[in-house]
Amino acid sequence: MSYALVAEQILNGLQFGVMLFLMSAGLTLIFGVMGLINLAHGSLYMVGAFAAAAVAGLTGSFLLALLAALMAAAIAGALVELIVIRRLYDKDHLDQVLATFALILIFSEGTRWIFGSFPLYLDIPDYLSGPVGLPGGIQYPLYRIALIVVGLLIAIGLGVVISRTRIGIQIRAGENDREMIAALGVDISRLYTLVFAVGAALAGLAGALVGAIQSVQVGMGEPVLILAFVVIVIGGIGSIKGALIGSLLVGLVETLGGIFLPQIFKLVMDASAATSVGSSLSSMAIYILMGGVLIWRPTGLFGAR
């Protein structure tokens, strides 16, 4: 197995991981601050992807498409919080699961009604197309490099906002004692709407960015949502740092497992059986990782409680 193949798969894992971070960062904020299980977060990822594809088709501008994804997902998230989610804060988790599952169906059918059942496609802009040369003679797509850089910059910016700004202090305080910060004069309802909108915008941006390397279709957010829940369990609920580390771990395990596990099993069994066993284990690898982390640290790697 060549060095170039290993390096390319590591970069693929990093790219997948930083896109997972954009999903899981908003999800862990919503879960950590509001205590809300939001199954509809993947639908906001889909909303961003469809908004980007539609605007790119009308204007031909990739940057306008990303802006549209941010705005559409943020507005959809704010409306969902104001109309539906606000009624669920004092409900138990089963009510939250049922209500947000209903939102998945509403978003899916609404998207199908507006855009149709056929996939849309979002083209990579010319200035980000083509490969870039990396050390070791590796040729890697420039767009995927850009995704890694953008994701890491957003992670740094979000970490600074949460840890160094007044609104970040309010968000962290709301996670620990929402009654106290409400008593101190913070408008907790407005804070919740802001957190939900920011989380939705990050999910929509992830959908738009990934939409350029895969088709944009109804239901595309649900598989990513499952992985995002795995990420926040591994990283620790409410922790941005945990969301980043967990996302990178899941991205690398998911990508490298599918490549290397079949190769490992080929050393001890025939090729067809090795491929079958290796593929099965690779699909289980992230859940094995999650189980191992929870045995070691039940609150996740960086979970406080």
Secondary structure in CASP SS format (residue, H / E / C, confidence):
PFRMAT SS
TARGET T0000
AUTHOR 0000-0000-0000
METHOD secondary structure of the structure
MODEL  1
M C 1.00
S C 1.00
Y H 1.00
A H 1.00
L H 1.00
V H 1.00
A H 1.00
E H 1.00
Q H 1.00
I H 1.00
L H 1.00
N H 1.00
G H 1.00
L H 1.00
Q H 1.00
F H 1.00
G H 1.00
V H 1.00
M H 1.00
L H 1.00
F H 1.00
L H 1.00
M H 1.00
S H 1.00
A H 1.00
G H 1.00
L H 1.00
T H 1.00
L H 1.00
I H 1.00
F H 1.00
G H 1.00
V H 1.00
M H 1.00
G C 1.00
L C 1.00
I C 1.00
N C 1.00
L C 1.00
A C 1.00
H H 1.00
G H 1.00
S H 1.00
L H 1.00
Y H 1.00
M H 1.00
V H 1.00
G H 1.00
A H 1.00
F H 1.00
A H 1.00
A H 1.00
A H 1.00
A H 1.00
V H 1.00
A H 1.00
G H 1.00
L H 1.00
T H 1.00
G C 1.00
S C 1.00
F H 1.00
L H 1.00
L H 1.00
A H 1.00
L H 1.00
L H 1.00
A H 1.00
A H 1.00
L H 1.00
M H 1.00
A H 1.00
A H 1.00
A H 1.00
I H 1.00
A H 1.00
G H 1.00
A H 1.00
L H 1.00
V H 1.00
E H 1.00
L H 1.00
I H 1.00
V C 1.00
I H 1.00
R H 1.00
R H 1.00
L C 1.00
Y C 1.00
D C 1.00
K C 1.00
D C 1.00
H H 1.00
L H 1.00
D H 1.00
Q H 1.00
V H 1.00
L H 1.00
A H 1.00
T H 1.00
F H 1.00
A H 1.00
L H 1.00
I H 1.00
L H 1.00
I H 1.00
F H 1.00
S H 1.00
E H 1.00
G H 1.00
T H 1.00
R H 1.00
W H 1.00
I H 1.00
F H 1.00
G C 1.00
S C 1.00
F C 1.00
P C 1.00
L E 1.00
Y C 1.00
L C 1.00
D C 1.00
I C 1.00
P C 1.00
D H 1.00
Y H 1.00
L H 1.00
S C 1.00
G C 1.00
P E 1.00
V E 1.00
G E 1.00
L E 1.00
P C 1.00
G C 1.00
G C 1.00
I E 1.00
Q E 1.00
Y E 1.00
P E 1.00
L H 1.00
Y H 1.00
R H 1.00
I H 1.00
A H 1.00
L H 1.00
I H 1.00
V H 1.00
V H 1.00
G H 1.00
L H 1.00
L H 1.00
I H 1.00
A H 1.00
I H 1.00
G H 1.00
L H 1.00
G H 1.00
V H 1.00
V H 1.00
I H 1.00
S H 1.00
R H 1.00
T C 1.00
R H 1.00
I H 1.00
G H 1.00
I H 1.00
Q H 1.00
I H 1.00
R H 1.00
A H 1.00
G H 1.00
E H 1.00
N H 1.00
D C 1.00
R H 1.00
E H 1.00
M H 1.00
I H 1.00
A H 1.00
A H 1.00
L C 1.00
G C 1.00
V C 1.00
D C 1.00
I H 1.00
S H 1.00
R H 1.00
L H 1.00
Y H 1.00
T H 1.00
L H 1.00
V H 1.00
F H 1.00
A H 1.00
V H 1.00
G H 1.00
A H 1.00
A H 1.00
L H 1.00
A H 1.00
G H 1.00
L H 1.00
A H 1.00
G H 1.00
A H 1.00
L H 1.00
V H 1.00
G H 1.00
A C 1.00
I C 1.00
Q C 1.00
S C 1.00
V E 1.00
Q C 1.00
V C 1.00
G C 1.00
M C 1.00
G H 1.00
E H 1.00
P H 1.00
V H 1.00
L H 1.00
I H 1.00
L H 1.00
A H 1.00
F H 1.00
V H 1.00
V H 1.00
I H 1.00
V H 1.00
I H 1.00
G H 1.00
G C 1.00
I C 1.00
G C 1.00
S C 1.00
I H 1.00
K H 1.00
G H 1.00
A H 1.00
L H 1.00
I H 1.00
G H 1.00
S H 1.00
L H 1.00
L H 1.00
V H 1.00
G H 1.00
L H 1.00
V H 1.00
E H 1.00
T H 1.00
L H 1.00
G H 1.00
G H 1.00
I H 1.00
F H 1.00
L H 1.00
P H 1.00
Q H 1.00
I H 1.00
F H 1.00
K C 1.00
L C 1.00
V C 1.00
M C 1.00
D C 1.00
A H 1.00
S H 1.00
A H 1.00
A H 1.00
T H 1.00
S H 1.00
V H 1.00
G H 1.00
S H 1.00
S H 1.00
L H 1.00
S H 1.00
S H 1.00
M H 1.00
A H 1.00
I H 1.00
Y H 1.00
I H 1.00
L H 1.00
M H 1.00
G H 1.00
G H 1.00
V H 1.00
L H 1.00
I H 1.00
W H 1.00
R C 1.00
P C 1.00
T C 1.00
G C 1.00
L C 1.00
F C 1.00
G C 1.00
A C 1.00
R C 1.00
END
